[in-house]
Amino acid sequence: TVTEILQHIAQFLEHLPEQLQALDEPSWNDQQQALAQQLQPATLPLDQAMELLWQAKLAGHSSDYLPQLQGCIEALTPAIVIQAARQLREAAGGCSALANRPCPGTPWQVAE
């Protein structure tokens, strides 16, 4: 149900900062490199690379978006990612959800 999905997401976000803090430096580096390598155009299936580049173009990014994104991922530090996870958990920027079912109730409300 929508309620169960939202509860699952909330539970995941609740524990995310602590899970990130528990990563030691080698594990962090391995995960960071694995994510960055997933975005190498040469290793992506052609349809995935095309979709990522198309979405980047629609968002106003240049054709070198994937290498830029890799660089941004490689520049992340644990402290930055942990802080971002805390902000997600606290809904610092607000929280919205799109569902194809009726609103589950408090604290959610139907957008007008």
All heavy atoms as an XYZ file, in Angstrom:
860
protein
N       0.847     -1.188      0.000
C       0.000      0.000      0.000
C       0.887      1.245      0.000
O       2.076      1.176      0.312
C      -0.902      0.024      1.244
O      -0.073      0.206      2.397
C      -1.738     -1.239      1.368
N       0.279      2.359     -0.313
C       1.013      3.625     -0.289
C       1.573      3.879      1.104
O       2.738      4.282      1.267
C       0.106      4.791     -0.743
C       0.796      6.131     -0.546
C      -0.314      4.619     -2.188
N       0.770      3.638      2.120
C       1.217      3.861      3.500
C       2.434      3.012      3.822
O       3.407      3.505      4.414
C       0.069      3.555      4.487
O      -1.038      4.398      4.160
C       0.498      3.784      5.923
N       2.416      1.752      3.429
C       3.558      0.867      3.708
C       4.811      1.317      2.967
O       5.909      1.279      3.519
C       3.208     -0.570      3.335
C       2.178     -1.189      4.243
C       1.660     -2.525      3.732
O       1.647     -2.750      2.500
O       1.272     -3.345      4.585
N       4.642      1.759      1.731
C       5.793      2.238      0.959
C       6.384      3.480      1.623
O       7.602      3.590      1.789
C       5.394      2.511     -0.504
C       5.069      1.198     -1.207
C       6.509      3.259     -1.240
C       4.428      1.359     -2.568
N       5.526      4.414      2.018
C       6.008      5.625      2.676
C       6.688      5.303      4.007
O       7.711      5.906      4.353
C       4.861      6.614      2.877
C       4.308      7.237      1.593
C       3.028      8.017      1.886
C       5.344      8.118      0.920
N       6.158      4.352      4.745
C       6.783      3.941      6.008
C       8.146      3.311      5.746
O       9.102      3.547      6.495
C       5.884      2.964      6.761
C       4.678      3.614      7.373
C       3.697      2.594      7.955
O       3.735      1.406      7.652
N       2.792      3.088      8.796
N       8.247      2.519      4.698
C       9.520      1.889      4.340
C      10.554      2.948      3.982
O      11.705      2.881      4.435
C       9.309      0.919      3.180
C      10.545      0.226      2.734
N      11.162     -0.770      3.466
C      11.310      0.401      1.633
C      12.241     -1.179      2.838
N      12.354     -0.482      1.720
N      10.153      3.931      3.201
C      11.075      5.010      2.836
C      11.504      5.783      4.079
O      12.691      6.083      4.255
C      10.426      5.949      1.790
C      10.253      5.203      0.461
C      11.256      7.219      1.597
C       9.393      5.928     -0.547
N      10.573      6.105      4.946
C      10.895      6.829      6.180
C      11.856      6.032      7.055
O      12.809      6.593      7.617
C       9.617      7.162      6.947
N      11.632      4.737      7.158
C      12.515      3.891      7.956
C      13.915      3.845      7.354
O      14.912      3.928      8.068
C      11.934      2.485      8.065
C      12.724      1.570      8.964
C      12.102      0.186      9.051
O      11.474     -0.283      8.093
N      12.281     -0.463     10.182
N      13.995      3.738      6.037
C      15.289      3.738      5.362
C      16.038      5.046      5.636
O      17.212      5.039      6.006
C      15.090      3.544      3.855
C      16.339      3.749      3.056
C      17.304      2.755      3.001
C      16.552      4.929      2.355
C      18.470      2.940      2.271
C      17.699      5.124      1.625
C      18.662      4.126      1.578
N      15.341      6.179      5.473
C      15.974      7.475      5.688
C      16.365      7.679      7.149
O      17.367      8.345      7.430
C      15.053      8.599      5.218
C      14.826      8.677      3.706
C      13.805      9.754      3.376
C      16.124      8.898      2.961
N      15.586      7.116      8.061
C      15.889      7.254      9.493
C      17.252      6.658      9.833
O      17.998      7.208     10.635
C      14.788      6.582     10.320
C      14.988      6.697     11.807
C      14.940      8.131     12.320
O      14.202      8.960     11.757
O      15.657      8.424     13.302
N      17.587      5.540      9.217
C      18.821      4.828      9.560
C      19.991      5.133      8.622
O      21.116      4.730      8.891
C      18.559      3.325      9.589
C      17.533      2.936     10.605
N      17.784      2.964     11.957
C      16.247      2.547     10.465
C      16.696      2.600     12.615
N      15.749      2.345     11.728
N      19.726      5.843      7.534
C      20.766      6.082      6.531
C      21.997      6.806      7.068
O      23.122      6.357      6.811
C      20.172      6.822      5.326
C      21.104      7.039      4.150
C      21.641      5.713      3.608
C      20.382      7.817      3.045
N      21.867      7.906      7.824
C      23.083      8.572      8.302
C      23.987      7.651      9.138
O      25.212      7.646      8.970
C      22.561      9.739      9.145
C      21.203     10.013      8.591
C      20.667      8.660      8.185
N      23.376      6.846     10.002
C      24.163      5.944     10.836
C      24.832      4.850     10.000
O      25.966      4.453     10.263
C      23.301      5.324     11.937
C      22.857      6.314     12.999
C      21.734      7.243     12.552
O      20.979      6.896     11.620
O      21.633      8.345     13.125
N      24.136      4.359      8.989
C      24.727      3.346      8.111
C      25.912      3.924      7.353
O      26.934      3.246      7.172
C      23.683      2.803      7.142
C      22.634      1.962      7.821
C      21.524      1.540      6.861
O      21.275      2.181      5.850
N      20.862      0.445      7.195
N      25.796      5.164      6.919
C      26.907      5.803      6.219
C      28.087      6.029      7.157
O      29.237      5.837      6.771
C      26.448      7.135      5.600
C      25.457      7.016      4.447
C      24.855      8.371      4.115
C      26.126      6.396      3.232
N      27.801      6.435      8.390
C      28.874      6.653      9.368
C      29.602      5.358      9.691
O      30.780      5.380     10.046
C      28.317      7.265     10.652
C      27.986      8.721     10.504
C      27.384      9.300     11.768
O      26.508      8.687     12.392
N      27.847     10.476     12.150
N      28.922      4.246      9.580
C      29.531      2.958      9.923
C      30.516      2.474      8.862
O      31.297      1.556      9.122
C      28.437      1.914     10.139
N      30.491      3.072      7.664
C      31.421      2.647      6.614
C      32.840      3.083      6.949
O      33.078      4.242      7.265
C      31.027      3.259      5.261
C      29.802      2.703      4.577
C      29.496      3.520      3.326
C      29.991      1.249      4.217
N      33.772      2.140      6.874
C      35.163      2.529      7.046
C      35.672      3.137      5.736
O      35.008      3.076      4.699
C      36.023      1.344      7.497
C      35.990      0.177      6.527
O      35.548      0.354      5.375
O      36.409     -0.918      6.913
N      36.845      3.743      5.772
C      37.352      4.456      4.596
C      37.498      3.564      3.363
O      37.071      3.958      2.267
C      38.680      5.140      4.918
C      39.150      6.043      3.803
C      40.377      6.852      4.174
O      40.733      6.916      5.357
O      40.989      7.421      3.252
N      38.076      2.350      3.489
C      38.158      1.507      2.288
C      36.785      1.155      1.706
O      36.610      1.159      0.486
C      38.891      0.254      2.771
C      39.644      0.690      3.983
C      38.799      1.757      4.615
N      35.799      0.879      2.564
C      34.452      0.566      2.085
C      33.831      1.775      1.395
O      33.199      1.652      0.342
C      33.550      0.117      3.231
O      34.032     -1.078      3.793
N      34.003      2.955      1.999
C      33.500      4.185      1.385
C      34.106      4.361     -0.007
O      33.398      4.601     -0.966
C      33.823      5.392      2.259
C      33.590      6.691      1.547
C      34.522      7.439      0.889
C      32.344      7.365      1.361
N      33.928      8.532      0.321
C      32.597      8.510      0.588
C      31.047      7.094      1.766
C      31.596      9.395      0.223
C      30.055      7.990      1.397
C      30.327      9.119      0.640
N      35.429      4.240     -0.091
C      36.118      4.421     -1.365
C      35.648      3.407     -2.407
O      35.449      3.760     -3.577
C      37.634      4.348     -1.187
C      38.161      5.519     -0.380
O      37.570      6.591     -0.359
N      39.274      5.312      0.288
N      35.474      2.166     -1.989
C      34.998      1.134     -2.914
C      33.607      1.468     -3.449
O      33.351      1.354     -4.654
C      34.960     -0.235     -2.233
C      36.342     -0.808     -1.953
O      37.339     -0.295     -2.521
O      36.414     -1.779     -1.165
N      32.709      1.876     -2.568
C      31.340      2.207     -2.976
C      31.318      3.436     -3.891
O      30.597      3.470     -4.891
C      30.461      2.448     -1.749
C      30.243      1.230     -0.895
C      29.505      0.137     -1.642
O      28.538      0.386     -2.353
N      29.963     -1.087     -1.489
N      32.123      4.421     -3.538
C      32.194      5.644     -4.328
C      32.703      5.353     -5.739
O      32.134      5.815     -6.728
C      33.101      6.647     -3.616
C      33.187      8.005     -4.257
C      34.105      8.910     -3.474
O      35.109      8.476     -2.930
N      33.765     10.178     -3.417
N      33.754      4.564     -5.834
C      34.316      4.221     -7.137
C      33.350      3.351     -7.947
O      33.221      3.528     -9.162
C      35.663      3.519     -6.977
C      36.779      4.454     -6.553
C      36.923      5.639     -7.492
O      37.020      5.478     -8.705
N      36.911      6.835     -6.934
N      32.666      2.433     -7.282
C      31.703      1.581     -7.986
C      30.590      2.423     -8.598
O      30.190      2.201     -9.743
C      31.130      0.537     -7.033
N      30.104      3.412     -7.847
C      29.053      4.279     -8.367
C      29.565      5.114     -9.535
O      28.902      5.218    -10.569
C      28.514      5.186     -7.259
C      27.414      6.161     -7.666
C      26.214      5.429     -8.242
C      27.011      7.014     -6.471
N      30.737      5.694     -9.384
C      31.296      6.517    -10.462
C      31.528      5.681    -11.716
O      31.252      6.126    -12.839
C      32.596      7.178    -10.002
N      32.004      4.456    -11.555
C      32.284      3.604    -12.716
C      31.006      3.183    -13.440
O      31.030      2.934    -14.643
C      33.081      2.375    -12.285
C      34.520      2.710    -11.942
C      35.284      1.510    -11.407
O      34.740      0.427    -11.255
N      36.554      1.720    -11.107
N      29.898      3.119    -12.720
C      28.624      2.769    -13.360
C      28.193      3.813    -14.377
O      27.351      3.546    -15.225
C      27.524      2.619    -12.311
C      27.648      1.389    -11.467
C      26.546      1.324    -10.421
O      25.539      2.003    -10.510
N      26.753      0.497     -9.411
N      28.771      5.013    -14.286
C      28.378      6.099    -15.171
C      29.357      6.325    -16.313
O      29.244      7.316    -17.031
C      28.209      7.383    -14.354
C      27.117      7.304    -13.293
C      27.173      8.497    -12.384
C      25.754      7.180    -13.945
N      30.303      5.430    -16.491
C      31.240      5.564    -17.608
C      30.512      5.230    -18.904
O      29.995      4.119    -19.065
C      32.438      4.634    -17.427
C      33.370      5.059    -16.333
C      34.564      4.131    -16.212
O      34.623      3.085    -16.848
N      35.516      4.531    -15.391
N      30.466      6.187    -19.837
C      29.737      5.940    -21.080
C      30.219      4.685    -21.815
O      29.410      3.972    -22.415
C      30.007      7.198    -21.905
C      30.336      8.247    -20.903
C      31.017      7.529    -19.772
N      31.494      4.381    -21.740
C      32.028      3.228    -22.471
C      31.529      1.901    -21.905
O      31.480      0.902    -22.624
C      33.551      3.260    -22.449
N      31.153      1.866    -20.625
C      30.715      0.618    -20.012
C      29.200      0.509    -19.883
O      28.693     -0.562    -19.589
C      31.349      0.437    -18.617
O      30.956      1.525    -17.785
C      32.869      0.379    -18.704
N      28.504      1.618    -20.095
C      27.038      1.587    -20.015
C      26.447      0.946    -21.262
O      26.953      1.160    -22.362
C      26.488      3.017    -19.925
C      26.496      3.691    -18.569
C      26.104      5.154    -18.732
C      25.548      3.009    -17.618
N      25.372      0.178    -21.106
C      24.650     -0.262    -22.295
C      24.205      0.978    -23.075
O      23.870      2.013    -22.478
C      23.449     -1.024    -21.739
C      23.859     -1.422    -20.354
C      24.788     -0.342    -19.871
N      24.210      0.876    -24.375
C      23.928      2.022    -25.228
C      22.596      2.685    -24.888
O      22.516      3.916    -24.790
C      23.949      1.603    -26.699
C      23.777      2.724    -27.712
C      24.856      3.786    -27.550
C      23.786      2.163    -29.122
N      21.557      1.881    -24.652
C      20.253      2.479    -24.357
C      20.270      3.249    -23.036
O      19.652      4.305    -22.920
C      19.138      1.435    -24.374
C      19.325      0.324    -23.353
O      20.479      0.016    -22.987
O      18.309     -0.261    -22.939
N      21.016      2.756    -22.044
C      21.117      3.472    -20.768
C      21.896      4.770    -20.932
O      21.510      5.797    -20.378
C      21.826      2.603    -19.719
C      20.900      1.826    -18.849
C      21.680      1.145    -17.730
O      22.807      0.688    -17.918
N      21.081      1.076    -16.581
N      23.004      4.715    -21.658
C      23.804      5.918    -21.892
C      22.974      6.968    -22.621
O      22.990      8.153    -22.253
C      25.061      5.572    -22.679
N      22.240      6.529    -23.637
C      21.407      7.472    -24.387
C      20.332      8.083    -23.495
O      20.070      9.287    -23.565
C      20.772      6.773    -25.592
C      21.767      6.465    -26.679
S      21.153      5.560    -28.131
C      19.413      5.562    -28.015
N      19.711      7.275    -22.649
C      18.660      7.784    -21.759
C      19.232      8.789    -20.762
O      18.638      9.850    -20.533
C      17.971      6.630    -21.025
C      16.865      7.054    -20.092
C      15.662      7.682    -20.789
O      15.436      7.429    -21.986
O      14.940      8.440    -20.120
N      20.377      8.468    -20.162
C      21.005      9.394    -19.214
C      21.368     10.710    -19.887
O      21.129     11.792    -19.334
C      22.256      8.761    -18.597
C      22.017      7.730    -17.514
C      23.318      7.018    -17.159
C      21.414      8.371    -16.281
N      21.940     10.625    -21.080
C      22.313     11.849    -21.791
C      21.080     12.638    -22.230
O      21.088     13.873    -22.195
C      23.205     11.512    -22.987
C      24.607     11.050    -22.606
C      25.352     10.541    -23.835
C      25.380     12.172    -21.932
N      20.023     11.954    -22.633
C      18.791     12.644    -23.012
C      18.186     13.364    -21.810
O      17.783     14.525    -21.903
C      17.789     11.664    -23.618
C      16.483     12.312    -23.962
C      15.270     12.058    -23.406
C      16.264     13.337    -24.938
N      14.305     12.854    -23.965
C      14.890     13.657    -24.919
C      17.101     14.016    -25.814
C      14.341     14.627    -25.734
C      16.546     14.987    -26.640
C      15.177     15.278    -26.590
N      18.126     12.684    -20.668
C      17.595     13.315    -19.459
C      18.458     14.505    -19.053
O      17.942     15.536    -18.597
C      17.485     12.295    -18.317
C      16.465     11.205    -18.546
C      15.057     11.741    -18.703
O      14.656     12.708    -18.081
N      14.281     11.102    -19.566
N      19.778     14.380    -19.196
C      20.683     15.486    -18.887
C      20.408     16.667    -19.817
O      20.374     17.820    -19.383
C      22.135     15.026    -19.007
N      20.219     16.378    -21.100
C      19.923     17.444    -22.077
C      18.624     18.143    -21.717
O      18.545     19.375    -21.746
C      19.829     16.851    -23.478
C      19.366     17.800    -24.532
C      20.403     17.970    -25.583
C      19.901     18.875    -26.693
N      20.485     20.176    -26.623
N      17.581     17.366    -21.364
C      16.305     17.963    -20.974
C      16.457     18.856    -19.740
O      15.722     19.831    -19.579
C      15.266     16.869    -20.695
C      14.796     16.065    -21.907
C      13.858     14.952    -21.459
C      14.126     16.962    -22.933
N      17.412     18.520    -18.883
C      17.650     19.307    -17.672
C      18.598     20.475    -17.917
O      18.934     21.210    -16.991
C      18.206     18.404    -16.572
N      19.049     20.621    -19.175
C      19.896     21.761    -19.509
C      21.385     21.522    -19.366
O      22.166     22.472    -19.389
N      21.807     20.267    -19.216
C      23.227     19.957    -19.081
C      23.867     19.763    -20.448
O      23.194     19.441    -21.431
C      23.428     18.692    -18.238
C      22.952     18.842    -16.827
N      23.611     19.593    -15.886
C      21.850     18.341    -16.205
C      22.954     19.545    -14.739
N      21.877     18.793    -14.906
N      25.184     19.899    -20.477
C      25.919     19.725    -21.726
C      26.150     18.240    -22.011
O      25.848     17.373    -21.191
C      27.264     20.447    -21.641
O      28.075     19.849    -20.647
N      26.721     17.961    -23.181
C      26.931     16.568    -23.588
C      28.023     15.878    -22.780
O      28.142     14.658    -22.830
C      27.266     16.495    -25.082
O      28.433     17.238    -25.341
N      28.813     16.632    -22.018
C      29.829     15.997    -21.170
C      29.323     15.823    -19.734
O      30.090     15.754    -18.787
C      31.141     16.779    -21.194
C      31.022     18.167    -20.580
O      29.898     18.681    -20.460
O      32.070     18.736    -20.224
N      28.020     15.695    -19.609
C      27.381     15.566    -18.300
C      27.856     14.333    -17.524
O      28.125     14.414    -16.328
C      25.858     15.531    -18.464
C      25.114     15.266    -17.184
C      25.065     16.220    -16.180
C      24.468     14.056    -16.965
C      24.392     15.989    -14.997
C      23.780     13.819    -15.790
C      23.743     14.788    -14.814
O      23.085     14.552    -13.642
N      27.952     13.189    -18.190
C      28.338     11.965    -17.465
C      29.735     12.077    -16.861
O      29.913     11.742    -15.681
C      28.206     10.739    -18.364
C      26.770     10.331    -18.704
C      26.757      9.107    -19.610
C      25.965     10.068    -17.455
N      30.753     12.544    -17.594
C      32.058     12.736    -16.945
C      32.001     13.762    -15.809
O      32.674     13.595    -14.786
C      32.965     13.219    -18.081
C      32.309     12.758    -19.330
C      30.840     12.754    -19.037
N      31.194     14.804    -15.980
C      31.048     15.786    -14.901
C      30.414     15.141    -13.673
O      30.844     15.388    -12.540
C      30.188     16.963    -15.360
C      30.856     17.883    -16.336
C      29.923     19.008    -16.763
O      28.904     19.293    -16.124
N      30.270     19.659    -17.859
N      29.397     14.324    -13.902
C      28.728     13.645    -12.803
C      29.682     12.693    -12.087
O      29.706     12.636    -10.855
C      27.499     12.892    -13.319
C      26.609     12.207    -12.292
C      26.116     13.184    -11.234
C      25.427     11.544    -12.991
N      30.492     11.973    -12.856
C      31.505     11.099    -12.253
C      32.438     11.904    -11.369
O      32.768     11.490    -10.251
C      32.324     10.402    -13.334
C      31.642      9.231    -13.958
C      32.550      8.610    -15.008
O      32.709      9.167    -16.092
N      33.122      7.483    -14.681
N      32.895     13.049    -11.862
C      33.791     13.902    -11.081
C      33.149     14.378     -9.792
O      33.793     14.422     -8.746
N      31.872     14.725     -9.871
C      31.156     15.163     -8.660
C      31.046     14.027     -7.645
O      31.218     14.245     -6.443
C      29.767     15.683     -9.022
S      29.782     17.241     -9.915
N      30.763     12.845     -8.128
C      30.675     11.685     -7.227
C      32.028     11.423     -6.570
O      32.110     11.173     -5.369
C      30.170     10.443     -7.985
C      28.701     10.630     -8.346
C      30.375      9.164     -7.175
C      28.156      9.613     -9.323
N      33.086     11.493     -7.351
C      34.426     11.243     -6.820
C      34.863     12.323     -5.838
O      35.720     12.083     -4.988
C      35.418     11.105     -7.969
C      35.193      9.825     -8.767
C      35.951      9.764    -10.082
O      36.529     10.794    -10.506
O      35.945      8.676    -10.694
N      34.279     13.524     -5.933
C      34.637     14.617     -5.029
C      33.864     14.576     -3.707
O      34.207     15.296     -2.771
C      34.393     15.958     -5.722
N      32.834     13.742     -3.632
C      32.049     13.667     -2.397
C      32.883     13.121     -1.246
O      33.691     12.219     -1.421
C      30.830     12.768     -2.602
C      29.732     13.315     -3.490
C      28.682     12.239     -3.745
C      29.097     14.549     -2.878
N      32.632     13.675     -0.089
C      33.272     13.171      1.129
C      32.201     12.509      1.989
O      31.006     12.830      1.856
C      33.918     14.306      1.936
O      32.884     15.195      2.394
C      34.944     15.072      1.102
N      32.594     11.620      2.881
C      31.591     11.029      3.774
C      30.801     12.091      4.540
O      29.584     11.966      4.686
C      32.424     10.154      4.709
C      33.621      9.779      3.889
C      33.914     10.999      3.060
N      31.473     13.132      5.011
C      30.789     14.166      5.794
C      29.684     14.841      4.985
O      28.586     15.091      5.502
C      31.793     15.206      6.286
N      29.952     15.128      3.712
C      28.949     15.773      2.857
C      27.753     14.845      2.653
O      26.594     15.271      2.741
C      29.575     16.159      1.498
C      30.570     17.308      1.679
C      28.504     16.531      0.486
C      31.412     17.590      0.440
N      28.011     13.577      2.393
C      26.926     12.628      2.128
C      26.120     12.367      3.400
O      24.887     12.290      3.353
C      27.480     11.319      1.523
C      26.382     10.296      1.348
C      28.159     11.608      0.191
N      26.787     12.267      4.533
C      26.085     12.062      5.804
C      25.201     13.263      6.116
O      24.048     13.111      6.541
C      27.084     11.761      6.941
C      27.714     10.386      6.721
C      26.414     11.860      8.305
C      28.940     10.116      7.571
N      25.705     14.467      5.890
C      24.896     15.671      6.117
C      23.686     15.694      5.189
O      22.571     16.021      5.605
C      25.743     16.938      5.928
C      24.976     18.223      6.162
C      24.393     18.329      7.568
O      24.925     17.798      8.535
N      23.266     19.002      7.681
N      23.875     15.313      3.939
C      22.758     15.254      2.998
C      21.726     14.226      3.447
O      20.513     14.466      3.351
C      23.269     14.928      1.595
N      22.188     13.086      3.952
C      21.268     12.052      4.450
C      20.474     12.572      5.647
O      19.276     12.293      5.773
C      22.045     10.796      4.826
N      21.124     13.330      6.514
C      20.413     13.922      7.657
C      19.354     14.905      7.184
O      18.246     14.955      7.725
C      21.398     14.616      8.592
C      22.222     13.663      9.405
C      23.094     14.395     10.415
N      23.887     13.450     11.157
C      25.202     13.515     11.310
N      25.890     14.518     10.788
N      25.847     12.596     11.995
N      19.690     15.710      6.174
C      18.724     16.667      5.650
C      17.538     15.959      5.007
O      16.397     16.406      5.142
C      19.401     17.610      4.658
C      20.355     18.573      5.334
C      21.145     19.408      4.338
O      21.385     18.992      3.212
N      21.548     20.591      4.775
N      17.797     14.852      4.318
C      16.699     14.058      3.761
C      15.817     13.518      4.875
O      14.584     13.584      4.804
C      17.250     12.889      2.945
C      17.654     13.176      1.521
C      18.350     11.956      0.919
C      16.450     13.563      0.687
N      16.450     12.977      5.904
C      15.703     12.401      7.025
C      14.824     13.452      7.691
O      13.689     13.175      8.074
C      16.680     11.802      8.034
C      16.012     11.223      9.265
C      16.992     10.667     10.244
N      17.837     11.720     10.793
C      18.955     11.501     11.458
N      19.391     10.273     11.656
N      19.660     12.496     11.928
N      15.353     14.672      7.807
C      14.621     15.746      8.485
C      13.689     16.500      7.538
O      13.017     17.437      7.956
C      15.621     16.703      9.127
C      16.447     16.030     10.220
C      17.730     16.783     10.546
O      17.905     17.917     10.062
O      18.555     16.219     11.287
N      13.666     16.089      6.272
C      12.862     16.757      5.243
C      13.132     18.255      5.234
O      12.217     19.075      5.177
C      11.377     16.451      5.435
N      14.435     18.604      5.289
C      14.846     20.005      5.365
C      14.303     20.830      4.200
O      14.010     22.009      4.358
C      16.374     20.102      5.427
N      14.166     20.236      3.052
C      13.648     20.957      1.894
C      12.185     20.691      1.636
O      11.667     21.018      0.575
N      11.522     20.084      2.581
C      10.131     19.698      2.390
C      10.061     18.271      1.882
O      11.073     17.648      1.597
N       8.878     17.758      1.773
C       8.708     16.373      1.350
C       7.461     16.260      0.492
O       6.396     16.725      0.880
C       8.600     15.480      2.589
S       8.640     13.732      2.206
N       7.640     15.667     -0.668
C       6.513     15.448     -1.574
C       6.554     14.007     -2.053
O       7.618     13.409     -2.147
C       6.610     16.367     -2.796
O       6.553     17.711     -2.417
N       5.403     13.477     -2.362
C       5.313     12.127     -2.915
C       4.213     12.122     -3.969
O       3.194     12.783     -3.808
C       5.006     11.114     -1.819
N       4.455     11.389     -5.017
C       3.457     11.226     -6.067
C       2.998      9.775     -6.023
O       3.817      8.865     -6.064
C       4.077     11.553     -7.434
C       3.188     11.355     -8.641
C       1.983     12.301     -8.569
C       3.978     11.598     -9.916
N       1.716      9.574     -5.900
C       1.174      8.220     -5.809
C      -0.049      8.085     -6.706
O      -0.729      9.075     -6.997
C       0.800      7.902     -4.359
N      -0.298      6.870     -7.116
C      -1.476      6.619     -7.955
C      -2.600      5.990     -7.130
O      -3.431      5.283     -7.649
C      -1.105      5.751     -9.159
C      -0.535      4.411     -8.761
O      -0.359      4.119     -7.580
N      -0.237      3.588     -9.749
N      -2.581      6.257     -5.850
C      -3.609      5.776     -4.934
C      -4.056      6.950     -4.050
O      -3.395      7.971     -3.984
C      -3.064      4.655     -4.034
C      -2.632      3.400     -4.786
C      -3.874      2.622     -5.241
N      -3.513      1.362     -5.863
C      -3.540      1.137     -7.167
N      -3.905      2.079     -7.993
N      -3.220     -0.035     -7.660
N      -5.145      6.792     -3.316
C      -5.606      7.876     -2.436
C      -4.566      8.252     -1.385
O      -3.724      7.439     -0.991
C      -6.848      7.285     -1.769
C      -7.309      6.205     -2.689
C      -6.060      5.658     -3.325
N      -4.632      9.491     -0.946
C      -3.719     10.015      0.077
C      -3.839      9.172      1.346
O      -4.945      8.898      1.819
C      -4.079     11.464      0.370
S      -3.028     12.240      1.595
N      -2.689      8.762      1.928
C      -2.750      7.899      3.111
C      -3.106      8.620      4.397
O      -3.306      7.990      5.422
C      -1.335      7.322      3.188
C      -0.476      8.341      2.539
C      -1.326      8.966      1.467
N      -3.197      9.928      4.384
C      -3.553     10.661      5.598
C      -2.356     11.333      6.244
O      -1.278     11.394      5.667
N      -2.527     11.809      7.450
C      -1.528     12.595      8.161
C      -0.198     11.849      8.220
O      -0.178     10.660      8.490
C      -2.028     12.890      9.589
O      -3.307     13.516      9.484
C      -1.088     13.788     10.348
N       0.921     12.512      7.976
C       1.109     13.937      7.724
C       0.960     14.327      6.255
O       1.186     15.462      5.893
C       2.545     14.172      8.192
C       3.247     12.911      7.811
C       2.227     11.820      8.041
N       0.568     13.393      5.421
C       0.443     13.657      3.984
C      -0.868     14.356      3.701
O      -1.865     14.165      4.399
C       0.552     12.351      3.202
C       1.859     11.688      3.444
C       2.126     10.706      4.348
C       3.084     11.987      2.814
N       3.448     10.374      4.313
C       4.062     11.155      3.371
C       3.470     12.888      1.823
C       5.407     11.181      2.974
C       4.796     12.927      1.421
C       5.751     12.071      2.001
N      -0.863     15.149      2.641
C      -2.091     15.804      2.208
C      -2.107     15.886      0.689
O      -1.074     15.868      0.054
C      -2.218     17.188      2.827
C      -1.058     18.116      2.477
C      -1.151     19.424      3.232
O      -2.117     19.689      3.934
N      -0.148     20.258      3.083
N      -3.276     15.974      0.143
C      -3.442     16.049     -1.310
C      -3.022     17.440     -1.760
O      -3.414     18.449     -1.160
C      -4.909     15.775     -1.705
C      -5.108     15.974     -3.194
C      -5.317     14.383     -1.274
N      -2.193     17.487     -2.796
C      -1.777     18.783     -3.353
C      -2.933     19.422     -4.084
O      -3.748     18.743     -4.709
C      -0.591     18.595     -4.290
N      -3.010     20.688     -3.998
C      -4.097     21.440     -4.662
C      -3.567     22.054     -5.931
O      -2.513     22.476     -6.059
C      -4.618     22.519     -3.733
C      -4.971     21.969     -2.373
C      -6.441     21.761     -2.165
O      -7.235     22.367     -2.866
O      -6.780     20.952     -1.299
